[in-house]
Amino acid sequence: MRRASHLASQLLEMARTEGASIQKRDDIDLAALATSLLADFYPLAEARDVQLAMTAETPCRLLGDRDAIAKLIAILLDNAIRYSGSGGSVELRVVNDGKICALEIVDDGPGIPEDAIPFIYDRFFRAAPQGVEGTGLGLAIAKSTADRHGFRLMHQNRSGATGIVAHVRFDLTTVPTA
């Protein structure tokens, strides 16, 4: 029942995000939003014995639909925690070089087979190992949200270690600096 309810919820979210325009443009402090979301995921991380960490050295402000961006980050955090094994770690980083602001979520899970990476944003595609629940819609929803906002979402296997780095790049050239 829980899985069916989750699937129905994700199908509704997918329908809302595909083809929809951005209804509101909130001024968002990315580090504050990420910190708040990270706090929401502590119970899941603790239950799975996964350590959470965050770095945000430079403030980053952007414009967008706060709820949609929060959902995008939540999907990436949820995936990172669920795919990291017991005793694993997930680090969320906010990076700002003045032109590009990036959110990176680094996990130490099993990674994604290289031949599967081009398909991970397709609806219902799953490259998950056995035992990890999911519908195959989370990354499709995240990608749709990123595309609507003009963000770049990308996943890559970590170099020299197991796990994934999920990158979301935000172009700051259209965001007011005030």
C-alpha positions in Angstrom: 0.0 0.0 0.0 2.8 2.4 0.9 4.6 1.7 -2.4 1.3 2.3 -4.4 0.7 5.5 -2.6 4.3 6.7 -3.2 3.9 5.8 -6.9 0.6 7.7 -7.2 2.2 10.7 -5.5 5.2 10.7 -7.9 3.0 10.3 -10.9 1.0 13.4 -9.8 4.2 15.3 -9.2 5.5 14.3 -12.7 2.3 15.5 -14.3 2.6 18.9 -12.4 6.2 19.4 -13.5 6.1 18.4 -17.2 5.3 21.2 -19.5 4.4 23.5 -16.6 5.7 27.1 -16.5 7.3 28.6 -13.4 4.4 30.3 -11.5 6.5 32.2 -9.1 10.0 33.6 -8.8 11.1 33.5 -5.2 14.4 35.0 -4.1 16.1 31.9 -2.6 19.2 31.6 -0.3 20.4 28.3 -1.6 22.5 27.5 1.5 19.6 28.2 3.9 17.2 26.1 1.8 19.7 23.2 1.6 20.4 23.4 5.3 16.7 23.2 6.1 16.2 20.2 3.8 19.3 18.5 5.2 17.8 18.7 8.7 14.6 17.1 7.4 16.7 14.1 6.2 18.5 13.5 9.5 16.0 10.8 10.7 16.3 8.8 7.4 20.1 9.1 7.5 20.2 8.1 11.1 18.0 5.1 10.5 20.3 4.0 7.7 23.5 4.8 9.6 24.6 7.4 7.0 26.5 10.5 8.1 25.4 13.9 6.6 27.7 16.9 6.1 27.3 20.3 4.4 29.7 23.0 3.2 28.6 26.4 2.0 31.5 28.8 2.0 30.0 31.5 -0.2 26.3 32.7 -0.1 24.3 31.9 -3.2 21.0 33.6 -4.1 18.9 32.6 -7.0 15.4 33.1 -8.4 12.9 30.3 -8.8 10.0 28.4 -7.5 11.1 27.6 -3.9 8.9 24.6 -3.5 10.0 23.1 -6.8 13.7 23.7 -6.1 13.2 22.2 -2.6 11.6 19.1 -4.2 14.5 18.8 -6.6 17.1 18.9 -3.8 15.0 16.5 -1.7 14.9 13.9 -4.5 18.7 14.1 -4.8 19.3 13.9 -1.1 16.8 11.0 -0.7 18.6 9.1 -3.5 22.0 9.7 -2.0 21.0 8.5 1.4 19.1 5.5 0.2 22.0 4.4 -2.1 24.7 4.9 0.5 25.3 1.8 2.5 25.2 1.5 6.3 28.1 3.5 7.7 28.2 5.6 4.5 28.2 9.4 4.1 26.5 12.1 2.1 27.9 15.6 1.6 26.0 18.5 0.3 28.0 21.4 -1.0 27.0 24.9 -2.2 29.6 26.5 -4.4 29.5 30.0 -5.9 32.2 31.5 -8.2 30.2 34.7 -8.9 28.8 33.5 -12.3 27.7 30.0 -11.5 26.3 28.7 -8.3 26.3 24.9 -7.9 24.8 22.5 -5.5 26.6 19.2 -5.3 25.5 16.1 -3.4 28.2 13.5 -3.0 27.5 10.0 -1.8 29.6 6.8 -1.4 27.1 4.3 -2.7 27.7 1.8 -5.5 27.6 4.4 -8.3 25.8 3.9 -11.6 27.0 1.7 -14.5 28.4 4.0 -17.1 26.1 2.6 -19.8 23.1 3.5 -17.7 23.9 7.1 -17.0 22.3 8.5 -20.3 19.0 6.9 -19.2 18.7 7.9 -15.5 16.4 10.8 -16.2 14.0 8.7 -18.2 10.7 7.9 -16.6 10.6 4.5 -14.9 14.2 3.8 -15.6 16.0 2.3 -12.6 19.7 1.4 -12.4 19.3 0.6 -8.7 20.8 -2.5 -7.1 18.3 -5.1 -5.7 16.8 -4.1 -2.4 16.6 -0.3 -3.0 13.0 0.7 -3.4 11.9 3.2 -5.9 9.6 4.0 -8.9 12.1 5.3 -11.4 10.4 8.7 -11.4 12.4 10.8 -8.9 15.2 11.8 -11.3 12.7 12.4 -14.1 10.9 14.8 -11.8 14.2 16.5 -10.8 15.3 16.8 -14.4 12.0 18.3 -15.4 12.2 20.9 -12.6 15.8 21.7 -13.5 14.9 22.2 -17.2 12.0 24.4 -16.4 14.2 26.7 -14.4 17.1 26.7 -16.9 19.4 24.8 -14.4 21.7 22.0 -15.5 21.3 18.7 -13.7 24.1 16.1 -14.1 25.2 12.9 -12.4 28.6 11.3 -12.6 30.4 8.6 -10.9 33.0 9.7 -8.4 36.6 9.6 -9.6 38.8 7.4 -7.4 36.0 6.3 -5.1 32.6 4.6 -5.2 29.5 6.8 -5.4 27.9 9.5 -7.3 28.2 13.3 -7.5 24.9 14.9 -8.4 25.5 18.5 -9.7 22.9 21.2 -10.1 24.3 24.3 -11.8 22.5 27.6 -11.5 23.3 30.5 -13.8 23.6 33.7 -11.7 23.8 36.2 -14.5 20.1 36.9 -14.3 19.8 37.0 -10.5 19.9 40.3 -8.8 22.8 40.7 -6.4 21.0 42.8 -3.9 
